[in-house]
Amino acid sequence: MVLAATKREQILIKQKLKSNPPQSFPMPIDHRTESILGIPAATITTPTNNTRVEKSEFVKGTAHNFEGEQYYLWLVLYDYNANRHYPQDGPVGVSSDGQWEMTAFFESIGRYDTTAVVADQNANEILLQYQAASQSRADYPGLSALPPGCITLASVTVSRREGSGC
Protein backbone atom coordinates (compact mmCIF):
# COMPACT_ATOMS: atom_id res chain seq x y z
CA MET A 1 0.00 0.00 0.00
CA VAL A 2 2.86 2.41 0.73
CA LEU A 3 4.32 1.58 -2.67
CA ALA A 4 1.03 2.41 -4.44
CA ALA A 5 0.81 5.77 -2.67
CA THR A 6 4.34 6.62 -3.68
CA LYS A 7 3.62 5.71 -7.28
CA ARG A 8 0.44 7.80 -7.23
CA GLU A 9 2.37 10.77 -5.81
CA GLN A 10 4.98 10.41 -8.52
CA ILE A 11 2.28 10.44 -11.20
CA LEU A 12 0.68 13.53 -9.68
CA ILE A 13 4.04 15.32 -9.49
CA LYS A 14 4.82 14.49 -13.14
CA GLN A 15 1.39 15.73 -14.24
CA LYS A 16 1.82 18.93 -12.28
CA LEU A 17 5.29 19.51 -13.75
CA LYS A 18 3.97 18.99 -17.28
CA SER A 19 1.17 21.49 -16.84
CA ASN A 20 3.21 23.97 -14.83
CA PRO A 21 6.98 23.53 -15.39
CA PRO A 22 9.35 25.27 -12.99
CA GLN A 23 10.30 28.73 -14.16
CA SER A 24 13.92 29.69 -14.44
CA PHE A 25 14.75 33.05 -13.00
CA PRO A 26 17.31 35.34 -14.57
CA MET A 27 20.61 35.44 -12.73
CA PRO A 28 22.67 38.58 -13.26
CA ILE A 29 26.01 36.81 -13.78
CA ASP A 30 28.71 38.76 -15.54
CA HIS A 31 31.59 36.58 -16.74
CA ARG A 32 33.68 39.41 -18.14
CA THR A 33 36.92 39.61 -16.16
CA GLU A 34 37.07 43.40 -16.59
CA SER A 35 34.01 43.60 -14.37
CA ILE A 36 35.79 41.86 -11.48
CA LEU A 37 37.56 44.52 -9.46
CA GLY A 38 41.30 44.01 -9.27
CA ILE A 39 41.63 41.20 -11.82
CA PRO A 40 43.53 42.36 -14.93
CA ALA A 41 41.87 41.73 -18.29
CA ALA A 42 42.94 42.50 -21.85
CA THR A 43 41.88 41.97 -25.45
CA ILE A 44 43.63 42.27 -28.79
CA THR A 45 41.33 43.93 -31.31
CA THR A 46 43.84 44.44 -34.15
CA PRO A 47 45.17 42.37 -35.84
CA THR A 48 42.55 39.63 -35.84
CA ASN A 49 43.15 35.90 -35.65
CA ASN A 50 44.57 34.16 -38.74
CA THR A 51 45.48 37.34 -40.63
CA ARG A 52 48.63 38.29 -42.51
CA VAL A 53 50.89 40.96 -41.03
CA GLU A 54 53.73 43.12 -42.25
CA LYS A 55 57.17 43.29 -40.62
CA SER A 56 55.95 46.26 -38.60
CA GLU A 57 52.32 46.07 -37.50
CA PHE A 58 50.15 48.28 -35.32
CA VAL A 59 48.56 46.20 -32.52
CA LYS A 60 45.56 47.55 -30.60
CA GLY A 61 43.42 46.33 -27.74
CA THR A 62 41.67 47.04 -24.49
CA ALA A 63 42.78 46.52 -20.91
CA HIS A 64 41.19 46.89 -17.50
CA ASN A 65 42.38 46.76 -13.89
CA PHE A 66 45.99 47.76 -14.52
CA GLU A 67 45.87 50.70 -12.13
CA GLY A 68 48.71 51.12 -9.67
CA GLU A 69 52.00 49.29 -9.83
CA GLN A 70 50.92 45.73 -9.07
CA TYR A 71 50.38 44.45 -12.62
CA TYR A 72 51.87 45.40 -15.98
CA LEU A 73 50.62 44.78 -19.53
CA TRP A 74 53.13 43.44 -22.05
CA LEU A 75 52.81 42.55 -25.71
CA VAL A 76 54.81 39.42 -26.51
CA LEU A 77 55.28 37.74 -29.89
CA TYR A 78 55.86 34.00 -29.95
CA ASP A 79 57.72 32.97 -33.12
CA TYR A 80 56.84 29.37 -34.00
CA ASN A 81 59.92 28.94 -36.24
CA ALA A 82 62.38 30.15 -33.62
CA ASN A 83 60.41 28.69 -30.69
CA ARG A 84 61.10 31.94 -28.81
CA HIS A 85 59.10 34.67 -27.05
CA TYR A 86 59.87 38.26 -28.10
CA PRO A 87 58.67 40.90 -25.62
CA GLN A 88 57.92 44.13 -27.44
CA ASP A 89 58.69 47.58 -26.01
CA GLY A 90 56.92 47.63 -22.71
CA PRO A 91 55.24 47.67 -20.50
CA VAL A 92 52.31 48.83 -22.63
CA GLY A 93 50.67 52.11 -21.65
CA VAL A 94 46.91 51.87 -21.14
CA SER A 95 44.85 55.04 -21.60
CA SER A 96 42.22 56.15 -19.09
CA ASP A 97 39.46 54.72 -21.31
CA GLY A 98 41.14 51.28 -21.33
CA GLN A 99 42.59 51.45 -24.85
CA TRP A 100 46.16 50.53 -25.74
CA GLU A 101 48.18 50.38 -28.95
CA MET A 102 51.77 49.80 -29.97
CA THR A 103 53.88 48.78 -32.93
CA ALA A 104 55.03 45.16 -32.97
CA PHE A 105 57.93 43.88 -35.07
CA PHE A 106 57.62 40.51 -36.80
CA GLU A 107 61.25 40.05 -37.76
CA SER A 108 61.07 36.80 -39.73
CA ILE A 109 58.70 35.04 -42.08
CA GLY A 110 56.34 32.58 -40.41
CA ARG A 111 53.60 32.15 -37.85
CA TYR A 112 53.35 34.11 -34.60
CA ASP A 113 51.14 34.27 -31.56
CA THR A 114 50.58 37.92 -30.69
CA THR A 115 49.92 37.84 -26.97
CA ALA A 116 48.76 40.33 -24.34
CA VAL A 117 50.36 39.25 -21.07
CA VAL A 118 49.92 40.44 -17.51
CA ALA A 119 53.18 40.49 -15.56
CA ASP A 120 53.54 40.84 -11.82
CA GLN A 121 56.30 43.08 -10.40
CA ASN A 122 59.01 40.39 -10.55
CA ALA A 123 58.16 39.32 -14.10
CA ASN A 124 58.03 42.99 -15.16
CA GLU A 125 61.57 43.49 -13.83
CA ILE A 126 62.84 40.44 -15.74
CA LEU A 127 61.22 41.66 -18.97
CA LEU A 128 62.67 45.15 -18.48
CA GLN A 129 66.14 43.62 -17.90
CA TYR A 130 65.79 41.55 -21.09
CA GLN A 131 64.86 44.71 -23.04
CA ALA A 132 67.74 46.74 -21.62
CA ALA A 133 70.30 44.00 -22.32
CA SER A 134 68.94 43.44 -25.84
CA GLN A 135 68.96 47.15 -26.65
CA SER A 136 72.53 47.60 -25.40
CA ARG A 137 73.74 44.70 -27.61
CA ALA A 138 71.40 45.57 -30.50
CA ASP A 139 70.47 41.88 -30.47
CA TYR A 140 67.07 40.48 -29.52
CA PRO A 141 67.55 36.74 -28.96
CA GLY A 142 64.09 36.22 -27.49
CA LEU A 143 63.23 34.17 -24.42
CA SER A 144 62.82 30.40 -24.29
CA ALA A 145 59.91 30.91 -21.88
CA LEU A 146 58.06 33.77 -20.27
CA PRO A 147 59.19 34.49 -16.72
CA PRO A 148 57.16 33.18 -13.78
CA GLY A 149 54.50 35.74 -12.91
CA CYS A 150 53.29 36.17 -16.51
CA ILE A 151 49.78 35.13 -17.50
CA THR A 152 48.39 35.26 -21.03
CA LEU A 153 45.21 37.34 -21.18
CA ALA A 154 44.60 37.41 -24.94
CA SER A 155 46.24 35.94 -28.01
CA VAL A 156 45.80 35.96 -31.78
CA THR A 157 47.75 33.91 -34.30
CA VAL A 158 49.05 35.76 -37.35
CA SER A 159 51.44 35.06 -40.21
CA ARG A 160 54.13 37.08 -41.87
CA ARG A 161 54.63 35.85 -45.41
CA GLU A 162 57.50 36.38 -47.82
CA GLY A 163 57.26 39.80 -49.38
CA SER A 164 55.46 41.30 -46.36
CA GLY A 165 57.01 44.52 -45.18
CA CYS A 166 60.52 45.83 -45.76
ROLOSE-964727 format. One line per 2 residues: number of its first residue (from 0); their letters; for each residue x, z, y of N, C-alpha, C. Coordinates in Angstrom, 3 decimals. Each point is the difference from the previous one (the first is absolute). Layout:
NUM) A) X/Z/Y/X/Z/Y/X/Z/Y  ...
This chain:
0) MV) 0.822/0.000/-1.194/-0.822/0.000/1.194/0.866/0.000/1.258  1.090/0.719/0.004/0.905/0.014/1.144/0.593/-1.389/0.208
2) LA) 0.303/-0.681/-1.103/0.560/-1.336/0.070/-0.994/-0.983/0.621  -1.266/0.097/-0.350/-1.025/-0.885/0.555/-0.163/0.236/1.493
4) AT) 0.062/1.244/0.446/-0.123/0.295/1.427/1.183/-0.575/0.756  1.156/0.097/-0.559/1.189/-0.530/0.650/-0.091/-1.520/0.107
6) KR) -0.470/-0.640/-1.050/-0.155/-1.443/0.031/-1.038/-0.402/1.040  -1.096/0.726/0.074/-1.048/-0.277/0.978/0.550/0.165/1.419
8) EQ) 0.783/1.039/0.233/0.600/0.218/1.318/0.948/-1.142/0.372  0.756/-0.454/-0.989/0.908/-1.117/0.253/-0.765/-1.256/0.397
10) IL) -1.108/-0.250/-0.690/-0.826/-1.170/0.325/-0.565/0.127/1.409  -0.476/1.170/0.353/-0.560/0.222/1.333/1.073/-0.185/1.082
12) IK) 1.182/0.508/-0.270/1.103/-0.134/0.975/0.355/-1.468/0.186  0.104/-0.753/-1.100/0.322/-1.427/0.086/-1.061/-0.763/0.779
14) QK) -1.284/0.327/-0.262/-1.090/-0.666/0.719/0.063/0.317/1.490  0.287/1.250/0.307/0.079/0.400/1.408/1.169/-0.703/0.697
16) LK) 1.143/-0.105/-0.694/1.163/-0.668/0.575/-0.264/-1.483/0.226  -0.745/-0.628/-0.918/-0.312/-1.422/0.171/-0.896/-0.225/1.208
18) SN) -0.969/0.857/0.179/-0.935/-0.185/1.113/0.567/0.497/1.326  0.909/0.934/-0.059/0.562/0.578/1.218/1.489/0.280/-0.224
20) PP) 0.849/-1.060/0.034/1.433/0.218/-0.257/0.640/0.851/1.091  1.065/0.728/-0.360/0.667/0.821/1.006/0.577/-0.883/1.106
22) QS) -0.117/0.456/1.201/0.484/-0.740/1.157/1.437/0.403/0.312  0.838/-1.004/0.210/1.353/0.323/0.436/-0.033/0.255/1.501
24) FP) 0.802/0.896/0.432/0.057/0.285/1.427/1.331/-0.498/0.543  -0.014/-0.519/1.202/1.248/-0.549/0.549/1.002/1.112/0.284
26) MP) 1.224/-0.233/-0.456/1.073/0.954/0.272/0.939/-0.623/1.012  0.215/0.655/1.106/0.904/-0.562/1.019/1.461/0.207/-0.394
28) ID) 0.490/-0.818/-0.942/1.385/0.096/-0.433/0.778/-1.129/0.666  1.081/0.338/0.622/0.845/-0.976/0.666/1.338/-0.005/-0.718
30) HR) 0.312/-1.107/-0.692/1.227/-0.084/-0.775/1.181/-0.555/0.786  -0.186/-0.309/1.257/1.101/-0.535/0.793/0.977/1.128/0.308
32) TE) 1.277/-0.206/-0.337/0.977/1.056/0.230/0.200/0.291/1.483  -0.240/-1.000/0.882/0.196/0.280/1.425/-1.000/1.018/0.519
34) SI) -1.069/0.231/-0.767/-0.996/0.972/0.445/0.328/1.413/-0.470  1.061/0.156/-0.788/0.399/1.318/-0.479/1.121/0.495/0.905
36) LG) -0.296/1.011/0.765/0.941/0.515/0.983/1.336/0.360/-0.647  1.061/-0.519/0.575/1.339/0.353/-0.433/0.590/-0.867/-1.096
38) IP) -0.789/-0.833/-0.660/0.535/-0.854/-1.057/0.284/-1.383/0.588  1.276/-0.418/0.005/0.338/-1.306/0.568/-0.663/-1.138/-0.774
40) AA) -0.402/-1.024/0.730/-0.597/-1.200/-0.585/0.489/-1.201/0.782  0.138/-1.136/-0.690/0.444/-1.224/0.674/-0.547/-1.222/-0.722
42) TI) -0.138/-1.075/0.749/-0.371/-1.298/-0.557/0.979/-1.038/0.527  0.061/-1.116/-0.710/0.703/-1.188/0.487/-1.071/-1.067/0.163
44) TT) -0.182/-0.460/1.231/-1.045/-1.000/0.264/0.562/-1.414/0.069  1.271/-0.132/0.366/0.682/-1.293/0.074/1.442/0.200/-0.438
46) PT) 0.504/-0.799/-0.911/-0.622/-1.091/-0.723/-0.948/0.526/-1.083  -0.758/-0.903/-0.583/-0.911/0.383/-1.070/0.655/-0.260/-1.350
48) NN) -0.596/0.546/-1.023/0.536/-0.103/-1.356/0.099/-1.467/-0.440  1.084/-0.304/-0.702/0.243/-1.319/-0.597/0.091/-1.126/1.025
50) TR) 0.608/0.287/1.152/0.212/-1.047/0.996/1.484/-0.330/0.090  0.292/-1.099/0.662/1.371/-0.454/0.206/0.477/0.505/1.351
52) VE) 1.237/0.457/0.062/0.551/0.521/1.249/1.255/-0.772/0.383  0.342/0.114/1.258/1.240/-0.564/0.524/1.107/1.053/-0.131
54) KS) 1.214/-0.367/0.367/1.116/0.949/-0.069/-0.281/1.216/0.878  -0.559/-0.254/1.162/-0.376/1.060/0.930/-1.518/-0.037/0.125
56) EF) -0.652/1.104/-0.291/-1.462/0.024/-0.021/-0.514/1.251/0.705  -1.026/-0.181/0.807/-0.632/1.113/0.696/-0.940/0.710/-0.979
58) VK) 0.189/1.294/-0.192/-0.837/0.794/-0.903/-0.803/0.975/0.850  -1.310/0.081/-0.274/-0.892/0.870/0.771/-0.820/0.864/-0.952
60) GT) -0.460/1.130/0.525/-0.854/0.865/-0.799/-0.591/1.121/0.815  -0.599/0.932/-0.712/-0.562/1.195/0.616/0.602/1.222/-0.678
62) AH) -0.005/1.107/0.715/0.517/1.249/-0.564/-0.716/1.175/0.653  -0.192/1.040/-0.761/-0.683/1.198/0.482/0.727/1.233/-0.527
64) NF) -0.088/1.067/0.762/0.544/1.308/-0.368/1.529/0.004/-0.076  0.629/-0.668/0.961/1.455/0.037/0.111/0.430/0.769/1.246
66) EG) -0.876/0.854/0.511/0.330/0.770/1.190/1.051/1.052/-0.354  0.762/0.385/0.994/1.023/1.024/-0.224/1.230/-0.588/-0.665
68) EQ) 0.816/0.873/-0.538/1.243/-0.448/-0.621/0.082/0.433/-1.454  -1.133/-0.049/-0.694/-0.026/0.377/-1.414/0.114/-1.225/-0.897
70) YY) -0.648/-1.108/0.406/-0.005/-1.225/-0.788/0.387/-1.184/0.874  0.632/-0.992/-0.630/0.474/-1.181/0.703/-0.448/-1.246/-0.763
72) LW) -0.399/-1.038/0.744/-0.411/-1.260/-0.604/1.180/-0.958/-0.015  0.268/-0.577/-1.159/1.063/-0.986/-0.160/-0.565/-1.260/-0.632
74) LV) 0.549/-1.135/0.394/-0.298/-1.264/-0.650/1.198/-0.333/-0.883  -0.265/-0.211/-1.281/1.066/-0.264/-0.970/-0.342/-1.276/-0.761
76) LY) 0.977/-0.891/-0.119/-0.167/-1.208/-0.796/0.683/0.204/-1.343  -0.710/-0.295/-1.065/0.612/0.034/-1.333/0.214/-1.445/-0.435
78) DY) 1.262/-0.378/-0.196/0.381/-1.355/-0.404/0.071/-0.039/-1.528  -0.908/-0.762/-0.611/-0.049/-0.079/-1.464/1.266/-0.610/-0.586
80) NA) 0.599/-0.998/0.681/1.221/-0.628/-0.522/1.181/0.959/0.014  0.147/0.739/1.068/1.128/0.925/0.129/-0.286/1.355/-0.654
82) NR) -1.275/0.275/-0.271/-0.406/1.299/-0.539/0.461/1.127/0.925  -0.215/-0.203/1.312/0.447/0.957/1.019/-1.107/0.208/1.026
84) HY) 0.019/1.186/0.621/-0.917/0.361/1.086/0.760/-0.144/1.323  -0.617/-0.682/0.959/0.625/-0.218/1.299/-0.842/0.631/1.107
86) PQ) 0.360/1.238/0.405/-0.719/0.611/1.127/0.225/-0.828/1.263  -1.061/-0.274/0.718/0.087/-0.726/1.254/0.277/1.011/1.116
88) DG) 0.228/-0.488/1.224/0.272/0.914/1.112/-1.108/1.040/0.069  0.378/1.230/0.000/-1.040/1.026/-0.025/0.519/1.314/0.523
90) PV) -0.831/0.980/-0.014/-1.374/-0.084/-0.462/-0.879/-0.826/0.940  -1.129/-0.448/-0.529/-0.919/-0.852/0.742/-0.748/0.834/1.035
92) GV) -0.106/-0.517/1.208/-0.786/0.661/1.041/-1.477/-0.334/-0.153  -0.836/1.020/0.039/-1.452/-0.179/-0.121/-0.612/0.285/1.362
94) SS) -0.820/-0.931/0.499/-0.627/0.186/1.309/-1.112/1.043/-0.087  -0.484/0.430/1.139/-1.034/1.043/0.050/-1.300/-0.434/-0.664
96) DG) -0.230/-1.324/-0.091/-1.226/-0.464/-0.674/0.229/-0.286/-1.487  1.180/0.398/-0.525/0.268/-0.133/-1.423/0.559/-1.340/-0.440
98) QW) 0.341/-0.868/0.949/0.549/-1.317/-0.341/1.525/0.063/-0.047  0.595/-0.814/-0.860/1.455/-0.139/-0.016/0.348/-1.453/-0.300
100) EM) 1.181/-0.394/0.407/0.492/-1.354/-0.255/1.509/0.001/0.126  0.626/-0.855/-0.790/1.449/-0.169/0.087/0.395/-1.294/-0.685
102) TA) 1.192/-0.465/0.297/0.526/-1.201/-0.632/0.759/0.405/-1.252  -0.308/-0.679/-1.109/0.700/0.228/-1.261/0.852/-1.232/-0.295
104) FF) 1.122/0.222/-0.694/0.927/-1.081/-0.293/0.108/-0.197/-1.511  -0.475/-1.155/-0.448/0.050/-0.386/-1.409/1.228/-0.884/-0.167
106) ES) 1.119/0.601/-0.346/1.293/-0.678/0.051/0.175/-1.100/-1.037  -0.575/0.147/-1.173/0.220/-1.012/-1.037/-1.319/-0.585/-0.481
108) IG) 0.106/-1.085/-0.718/-1.166/-0.679/-0.560/-0.501/0.829/-1.177  -1.310/0.124/-0.137/-0.544/0.716/-1.149/-1.199/0.849/0.359
110) RY) -0.350/0.871/-0.916/-1.191/0.838/0.123/0.387/1.394/0.502  -0.856/0.543/0.866/0.221/1.311/0.598/-1.284/0.826/-0.027
112) DT) 0.152/1.289/-0.146/-1.077/0.931/0.329/0.290/0.502/1.401  -0.945/-0.157/0.891/0.090/0.523/1.360/-0.773/1.304/-0.025
114) TA) 0.684/1.112/0.223/-0.574/1.303/-0.282/0.048/0.924/1.203  -1.140/0.636/0.292/-0.061/1.071/1.000/0.183/1.308/-0.761
116) VV) 1.009/0.753/0.397/0.402/1.208/-0.717/-0.053/1.197/0.940  -0.493/1.119/-0.497/0.110/1.248/0.747/1.246/0.715/-0.520
118) AD) 0.800/0.496/0.926/1.212/0.739/-0.353/-0.087/1.395/0.597  0.373/0.995/-0.805/0.078/1.343/0.558/1.302/0.106/0.797
120) QN) 0.283/1.162/0.561/1.167/0.155/0.882/1.313/-0.329/-0.719  0.158/0.456/-1.242/1.242/-0.275/-0.731/0.158/-1.483/-0.308
122) AN) -1.065/-0.632/-0.466/0.055/-1.435/-0.296/0.257/-0.800/1.277  -0.609/0.399/1.108/0.225/-0.664/1.280/1.479/0.049/0.378
124) EI) 0.626/1.151/-0.184/1.440/0.132/0.310/0.846/-0.924/-0.870  -0.329/-0.100/-1.276/0.746/-0.880/-0.908/-0.157/-1.457/0.425
126) LL) -1.227/-0.400/0.355/-0.238/-1.377/0.439/0.723/-0.293/1.315  -0.001/0.961/0.916/0.732/-0.181/1.261/1.509/-0.128/-0.257
128) QY) 0.542/0.791/-0.926/1.425/-0.083/-0.340/0.328/-1.359/-0.617  -0.887/-0.496/-0.868/0.202/-1.333/-0.589/0.053/-1.049/1.115
130) QA) -0.960/0.072/0.937/-0.024/-0.971/1.103/1.277/0.068/0.828  0.409/1.199/0.367/1.197/0.148/0.840/1.237/-0.544/-0.709
132) AS) 0.162/0.326/-1.274/1.156/-0.481/-0.761/-0.048/-1.521/-0.139  -1.167/-0.551/-0.260/-0.136/-1.451/-0.160/0.282/-0.722/1.309
134) QS) -0.500/0.541/1.109/0.237/-0.620/1.299/1.473/0.045/0.364  0.679/1.099/-0.283/1.418/0.105/0.364/0.861/-0.961/-0.823
136) RA) -0.405/-0.308/-1.223/0.747/-0.940/-0.851/-0.515/-1.424/0.123  -1.142/-0.163/0.669/-0.682/-1.306/0.075/-0.272/-0.535/-1.409
138) DY) -0.359/0.912/-0.896/-0.299/-0.345/-1.388/-1.164/0.875/-0.457  -1.033/-0.641/-0.506/-1.198/0.716/-0.435/-0.158/-0.161/-1.511
140) PG) 0.637/0.888/-0.772/-0.005/-0.169/-1.459/-1.325/0.374/-0.669  -0.878/0.640/0.737/-1.251/0.458/-0.588/0.206/1.269/-0.812
142) LS) -1.087/0.567/-0.440/0.024/1.230/-0.798/-0.535/-0.294/-1.391  0.609/0.630/-1.006/-0.490/-0.202/-1.370/-1.352/0.672/-0.206
144) AL) -0.274/1.036/0.776/-1.287/0.702/-0.062/-0.262/0.632/1.352  -1.257/0.251/0.288/-0.327/0.728/1.224/0.369/1.463/-0.191
146) PP) 0.386/0.680/1.066/0.373/1.400/-0.152/-1.198/0.872/-0.379  0.263/1.129/-0.667/-1.094/0.944/-0.263/-0.645/0.389/1.323
148) GC) -1.304/0.162/0.001/-0.706/0.319/1.233/-0.658/-1.213/0.626  0.121/-1.175/-0.656/-0.675/-1.218/0.455/-1.194/-0.275/-0.906
150) IT) -1.118/-0.345/0.621/-1.204/-0.364/-0.749/-0.534/-1.299/0.577  -0.283/-0.961/-0.879/-0.571/-1.277/0.426/-1.452/0.206/0.396
152) LA) -0.352/-0.450/1.195/-1.375/0.094/0.494/-0.731/-1.336/-0.069  0.729/-1.090/0.175/-0.611/-1.334/-0.038/1.087/-0.999/-0.375
154) SV) -0.412/-1.058/-0.685/0.968/-1.007/-0.406/-0.676/-1.348/-0.164  0.675/-1.052/0.434/-0.441/-1.368/-0.252/1.191/-0.775/-0.558
156) TV) -0.287/-0.916/-0.902/1.047/-0.832/-0.592/-0.017/-1.353/0.699  1.181/-0.426/0.440/0.142/-1.267/0.714/1.171/-0.776/-0.596
158) SR) 0.114/-1.256/0.381/1.103/-0.833/-0.484/0.653/-0.729/1.159  1.297/-0.066/-0.065/0.742/-0.865/0.921/0.538/-1.146/-0.836
160) RE) -0.411/-1.201/0.366/0.372/-1.195/-0.761/1.145/-0.719/0.695  0.654/-0.869/-0.732/1.066/-0.817/0.570/-0.554/-0.799/1.170
162) GS) 0.752/-0.045/1.065/-0.435/-0.720/1.182/-0.785/0.846/0.973  -0.295/1.273/-0.377/-0.723/0.904/0.910/0.991/0.630/0.957
164) GC) -0.259/-0.120/1.246/0.817/0.672/1.015/1.307/-0.709/0.244  0.915/0.693/0.688/1.288/-0.569/0.380/1.019/0.145/-1.077
